[in-house]
């Protein structure tokens, strides 16, 4: 590994933190080290008041090819044939994906190229995703005898069952338009417009009231796992608490007084 090149680049603009996967020569494979760097950056952003929105992007023609198969194969020589190492790696990956969902800041994937296996999982785990017309998506583990079971968790929570099963069972690539049609991504744009469109979306969200966004994101994911009556009861409780918050007081007051809101903090 070239230690002079950080595995993860970052840039901060107007409340938007850009985290850029920087292993282009390795197709931005999610090695344990890269996942550790991304996890640390996500954890830091969660506590950083200056960060309102997070964008995950990548260097090179591939967004991410998934797990680093060379890293996985190297553990075949372990005494337990890699069992402990594989368990640790998949646990690390699962924890990182969940931390995206649980992060109080909205996370947007900016997908410029191919996103496969855990790379596709990373896209599915983000709250929003914009893709270039050059982007392609797949869960191709079935083709190498390693079913994409952990990517399946995020994929099946974003797209319909039939579409998810087709991707998982065939391992075939889908293009950006198909990914948008089935709900894996939000929109497809020309490659030269991808970063600008992603940043424009991120900046619009960054301008919204901070506590309201945090409350809403948490509530969105929690209610999805509940039965209908439980979800409504929970959402009603959240809205009641939200109504008492300073942001709602200011926002509703500004609307009624026909003025621009002055958000606290």
C-alpha positions as CSV (number, residue, x, y, z in Angstrom):
1,X,0.0,0.0,0.0
2,X,1.2,3.5,-0.8
3,X,1.2,5.1,2.6
4,X,1.6,8.6,1.1
5,X,-1.9,8.5,-0.3
6,X,-4.7,8.5,2.4
7,X,-7.4,5.9,1.8
8,X,-10.1,8.5,2.5
9,X,-10.0,12.1,1.4
10,X,-12.2,14.8,2.9
11,X,-13.3,18.3,2.1
12,X,-15.7,20.6,3.9
13,X,-17.8,23.2,2.1
14,X,-20.7,25.2,3.5
15,X,-21.8,22.6,6.0
16,X,-21.3,19.7,3.6
17,X,-18.6,17.1,4.4
18,X,-17.3,15.2,1.4
19,X,-15.7,11.8,2.1
20,X,-14.0,10.4,-0.9
21,X,-12.9,6.8,-1.2
22,X,-9.3,6.9,-2.5
23,X,-8.2,3.4,-3.6
24,X,-8.8,3.8,-7.3
25,X,-6.1,1.3,-8.3
26,X,-7.9,-1.3,-6.1
27,X,-11.4,-0.3,-7.5
28,X,-12.1,1.4,-4.1
29,X,-12.5,-2.1,-2.6
30,X,-13.6,-1.8,1.0
31,X,-10.6,-3.2,2.9
32,X,-10.7,-3.3,6.7
33,X,-8.4,-0.2,6.8
34,X,-10.6,1.8,4.4
35,X,-13.8,0.8,6.3
36,X,-12.0,1.9,9.6
37,X,-11.2,5.3,8.1
38,X,-14.7,5.8,6.8
39,X,-16.2,4.7,10.2
40,X,-14.0,7.2,12.0
41,X,-14.9,10.0,9.7
42,X,-18.7,9.2,10.0
43,X,-18.4,9.1,13.8
44,X,-16.6,12.4,13.8
45,X,-19.1,14.0,11.5
46,X,-21.9,12.9,13.8
47,X,-20.5,15.0,16.6
48,X,-19.4,17.9,14.5
49,X,-21.8,20.9,14.6
50,X,-20.2,22.3,11.5
51,X,-21.2,19.3,9.4
52,X,-24.9,19.3,8.3
53,X,-24.8,16.8,5.5
54,X,-22.3,14.1,4.5
55,X,-21.5,13.1,0.9
56,X,-19.7,9.8,0.1
57,X,-17.9,9.9,-3.3
58,X,-15.0,8.1,-4.9
59,X,-11.9,8.6,-7.0
60,X,-11.4,6.9,-10.3
61,X,-13.9,5.1,-12.6
62,X,-15.3,2.7,-9.9
63,X,-17.3,3.8,-6.9
64,X,-16.6,0.6,-5.0
65,X,-16.2,-3.0,-6.1
66,X,-17.1,-4.3,-2.6
67,X,-15.0,-6.2,-0.2
68,X,-11.3,-6.6,-1.0
69,X,-11.1,-10.2,-2.3
70,X,-7.3,-10.3,-2.0
71,X,-7.7,-9.4,1.7
72,X,-10.3,-12.2,2.1
73,X,-8.3,-14.8,0.2
74,X,-5.1,-14.1,2.3
75,X,-6.9,-15.4,5.4
76,X,-7.4,-18.8,3.9
77,X,-4.0,-19.7,5.3
78,X,-5.1,-19.0,8.8
79,X,-5.3,-21.9,11.2
80,X,-9.1,-21.7,11.2
81,X,-9.2,-21.1,7.4
82,X,-10.1,-17.5,8.0
83,X,-13.3,-18.0,10.0
84,X,-12.5,-15.4,12.7
85,X,-11.1,-12.9,10.3
86,X,-14.1,-13.2,8.0
87,X,-16.5,-12.8,11.0
88,X,-14.6,-9.7,12.2
89,X,-14.6,-8.2,8.7
90,X,-18.3,-8.7,8.0
91,X,-19.1,-7.5,11.5
92,X,-17.0,-4.4,10.9
93,X,-18.8,-3.8,7.6
94,X,-22.2,-4.3,9.0
95,X,-21.5,-1.9,11.8
96,X,-20.3,0.8,9.4
97,X,-23.4,0.5,7.2
98,X,-25.6,0.8,10.2
99,X,-23.7,3.8,11.4
100,X,-24.7,5.6,8.1
101,X,-28.4,4.9,8.8
102,X,-28.0,6.0,12.5
103,X,-25.9,9.0,11.8
104,X,-27.9,12.1,12.7
105,X,-26.7,13.8,9.5
106,X,-28.2,13.0,6.1
107,X,-25.7,10.9,4.0
108,X,-25.8,11.2,0.2
109,X,-23.9,8.7,-2.1
110,X,-22.4,10.3,-5.2
111,X,-22.0,7.4,-7.6
112,X,-19.8,8.1,-10.6
113,X,-19.1,4.5,-11.7
114,X,-19.6,0.8,-10.9
115,X,-20.9,-0.1,-7.4
116,X,-21.0,-3.8,-6.8
117,X,-21.5,-6.1,-3.8
118,X,-20.6,-4.2,-0.6
119,X,-20.2,-1.1,-2.8
120,X,-23.8,-1.4,-3.9
121,X,-24.6,-2.0,-0.2
122,X,-22.9,1.3,0.6
123,X,-25.1,3.1,-1.9
124,X,-28.2,1.4,-0.5
125,X,-27.3,2.3,3.0
126,X,-27.1,6.0,2.3
127,X,-30.2,8.1,2.8
128,X,-30.0,9.5,-0.8
129,X,-28.0,8.6,-3.9
130,X,-27.3,10.4,-7.1
131,X,-25.6,8.5,-10.0
132,X,-23.9,9.3,-13.2
133,X,-25.2,7.8,-16.5
134,X,-22.0,5.8,-16.4
135,X,-22.9,4.1,-13.1
136,X,-23.7,0.5,-12.9
137,X,-24.9,-1.6,-9.9
138,X,-24.8,-5.3,-9.1
139,X,-24.7,-7.8,-6.3
140,X,-22.6,-10.4,-8.2
141,X,-21.5,-12.6,-5.3
142,X,-23.5,-15.5,-6.7
143,X,-21.1,-15.6,-9.7
144,X,-18.1,-16.5,-7.4
145,X,-19.9,-18.7,-4.9
146,X,-20.3,-16.0,-2.3
147,X,-23.9,-14.9,-2.1
148,X,-24.2,-11.2,-1.3
149,X,-26.0,-11.8,2.1
150,X,-24.9,-8.7,3.9
151,X,-25.5,-6.4,0.8
152,X,-28.9,-8.1,0.7
153,X,-29.9,-6.5,4.0
154,X,-29.5,-2.9,2.7
155,X,-30.7,-3.7,-0.9
156,X,-33.9,-5.4,0.3
157,X,-34.8,-2.4,2.5
158,X,-34.6,-0.1,-0.5
159,X,-36.1,-1.9,-3.5
160,X,-39.0,-4.3,-4.0
161,X,-38.5,-8.0,-3.2
162,X,-38.7,-9.2,-6.8
163,X,-36.2,-6.6,-8.0
164,X,-33.8,-7.4,-5.1
165,X,-34.0,-11.1,-5.7
166,X,-33.4,-10.7,-9.4
167,X,-30.2,-8.7,-8.6
168,X,-29.1,-11.2,-6.0
169,X,-29.9,-14.4,-7.9
170,X,-28.5,-13.3,-11.3
171,X,-25.6,-11.1,-10.2
172,X,-26.2,-9.1,-13.4
173,X,-25.5,-5.3,-13.7
174,X,-28.2,-2.8,-13.9
175,X,-27.8,0.8,-15.2
176,X,-28.6,4.0,-13.5
177,X,-32.1,4.3,-15.0
178,X,-33.1,0.9,-13.8
179,X,-31.5,1.6,-10.4
180,X,-33.6,4.7,-10.2
181,X,-36.8,2.9,-11.4
182,X,-36.5,0.3,-8.7
183,X,-35.7,2.8,-5.9
184,X,-32.0,2.1,-5.3
185,X,-31.0,5.7,-6.3
186,X,-32.8,9.0,-6.5
187,X,-31.8,10.3,-9.9
188,X,-29.4,9.9,-12.8
189,X,-27.4,12.9,-14.2
190,X,-24.7,13.4,-16.8
191,X,-21.2,12.6,-15.6
192,X,-20.1,16.2,-15.9
193,X,-23.0,17.4,-13.7
194,X,-22.9,14.8,-11.0
195,X,-20.8,16.6,-8.4
196,X,-22.6,19.9,-8.9
197,X,-26.0,18.2,-8.7
198,X,-25.0,16.3,-5.6
199,X,-23.6,19.4,-3.9
200,X,-26.7,21.4,-4.8
201,X,-28.9,18.8,-3.2
202,X,-26.6,18.6,-0.1
203,X,-26.6,22.4,0.3
204,X,-30.4,22.6,0.1
205,X,-30.7,20.0,2.9
206,X,-27.9,21.7,4.9
207,X,-30.0,24.9,4.9
208,X,-32.8,23.2,6.7
209,X,-33.2,23.3,10.6
210,X,-30.6,21.0,12.1
211,X,-32.6,19.5,15.0
212,X,-35.6,18.9,12.7
213,X,-33.5,17.0,10.2
214,X,-32.0,14.8,13.0
215,X,-35.4,14.1,14.4
216,X,-36.9,13.3,11.1
217,X,-34.1,10.9,9.9
218,X,-34.2,8.9,13.1
219,X,-38.0,8.7,13.1
220,X,-38.0,7.6,9.4
221,X,-35.9,4.5,10.0
222,X,-37.4,3.6,13.3
223,X,-41.0,3.6,12.1
224,X,-40.1,1.4,9.1
225,X,-39.4,-1.5,11.5
226,X,-42.8,-1.1,13.3
227,X,-46.3,-2.4,12.8
228,X,-48.6,0.2,11.3
229,X,-50.4,1.1,14.6
230,X,-47.1,1.3,16.5
231,X,-45.6,3.4,13.8
232,X,-48.4,6.0,14.0
233,X,-48.2,6.0,17.8
234,X,-44.5,6.6,17.7
235,X,-44.7,9.2,14.9
236,X,-47.4,11.1,16.8
237,X,-45.2,11.2,19.9
238,X,-42.3,12.5,17.8
239,X,-44.4,15.2,16.2
240,X,-45.7,16.3,19.6
241,X,-42.1,16.7,20.9
242,X,-41.1,18.4,17.6
243,X,-43.9,20.9,18.0
244,X,-42.4,22.0,21.3
245,X,-39.0,22.5,19.8
246,X,-37.6,26.0,19.2
247,X,-37.2,25.3,15.5
248,X,-40.9,24.4,15.1
249,X,-41.9,27.5,17.1
250,X,-39.8,29.7,14.9
251,X,-40.7,28.0,11.6
252,X,-44.5,28.1,12.2
253,X,-44.3,31.6,13.5
254,X,-42.3,32.8,10.5
255,X,-44.8,31.1,8.1
256,X,-47.8,32.8,9.8
257,X,-46.0,36.2,9.9
258,X,-45.0,35.8,6.2
259,X,-41.2,36.2,6.9
260,X,-38.1,34.0,6.5
261,X,-37.4,31.9,9.6
262,X,-34.3,32.6,11.7
263,X,-33.3,29.2,12.8
264,X,-31.8,28.7,16.3
265,X,-28.1,27.8,16.3
